[in-house]
Amino acid sequence: MWGRGLTVFIHLPRWHTFDTLQNMPTLKKRINISVSKDIERAIAKLALRDEMPQATKAAQLLAQAIEMEEDAIWDEIATKRSRTGRYVSHEKAWKM
């Protein structure tokens, strides 16, 4: 049973250092965010349900949120145009 004051040592191969564990090469940008316990639990449950790492699930959810923000902006622009009667012809819109 794990108790208070117990120290756990993880034995790694000699070539592993703290620096190599913290700065593993990746093509993706890493960011640190602080979330509430409720958000943490939700991401954990969704990741478990979808059988993927929590970081991957969080990245998917962020991508969806950004798409929703973009949709809201485009909707606002379209609504303003439709109210003012300012239309752009098909030919003008696709002209290069």
C-alpha positions in Angstrom: 0.0 0.0 0.0 1.3 3.4 -0.9 1.5 5.7 2.0 2.7 9.2 2.9 6.4 9.9 2.6 7.0 7.0 0.3 9.5 7.7 -2.4 9.2 5.9 -5.7 12.3 5.6 -7.8 11.9 5.0 -11.5 14.9 3.3 -13.0 15.6 4.4 -16.6 18.3 3.4 -19.0 21.5 5.4 -18.5 21.0 7.6 -21.5 17.7 9.0 -20.2 18.0 12.3 -18.4 15.4 14.8 -17.1 16.1 16.9 -20.1 15.4 14.2 -22.7 12.1 13.3 -20.9 11.0 17.0 -20.8 12.2 17.9 -24.3 11.3 14.9 -26.4 11.3 15.7 -30.1 7.9 16.3 -31.7 6.4 18.0 -34.7 3.6 19.5 -32.6 3.8 22.6 -30.4 3.4 21.8 -26.8 1.5 24.2 -24.6 0.7 24.1 -20.8 -2.8 25.0 -19.7 -4.5 25.0 -16.4 -7.9 23.5 -16.2 -10.5 23.0 -13.5 -11.0 19.6 -11.9 -14.3 19.3 -13.8 -12.6 19.9 -17.2 -9.8 17.5 -16.2 -12.4 14.8 -15.4 -14.3 15.4 -18.6 -11.2 15.1 -20.8 -10.2 12.0 -18.9 -13.6 10.3 -19.4 -13.8 11.3 -23.1 -10.3 10.1 -23.8 -11.0 6.8 -22.1 -14.3 6.5 -24.1 -12.5 7.2 -27.4 -9.4 5.1 -26.4 -6.9 7.8 -26.9 -4.4 9.8 -24.8 -5.8 12.8 -22.9 -3.5 15.2 -24.7 -4.9 14.0 -28.1 -8.5 14.4 -26.9 -7.8 17.9 -25.5 -6.2 18.8 -28.9 -9.2 17.5 -30.8 -11.6 19.5 -28.5 -9.5 22.7 -29.0 -9.6 22.2 -32.8 -13.4 21.8 -32.6 -13.8 24.9 -30.5 -11.7 27.0 -32.9 -13.9 25.8 -35.8 -17.0 26.8 -33.9 -15.4 30.3 -33.3 -14.6 30.6 -37.0 -18.2 29.6 -37.9 -19.6 32.2 -35.6 -17.4 34.9 -37.2 -18.4 33.9 -40.7 -22.0 33.8 -39.7 -21.7 37.3 -38.3 -20.2 38.6 -41.5 -22.9 36.9 -43.6 -25.7 38.3 -41.4 -24.3 41.9 -41.7 -24.1 41.6 -45.5 -27.6 40.2 -45.8 -29.0 43.1 -43.7 -27.2 45.8 -45.7 -28.1 44.2 -49.1 -24.4 44.3 -49.9 -23.8 41.3 -52.1 -20.8 40.1 -54.0 -21.4 38.6 -57.4 -20.2 35.1 -58.1 -17.8 36.3 -60.8 -16.3 39.0 -58.5 -15.9 36.6 -55.6 -14.0 34.0 -57.6 -12.0 36.3 -59.7 -8.3 35.9 -59.4 
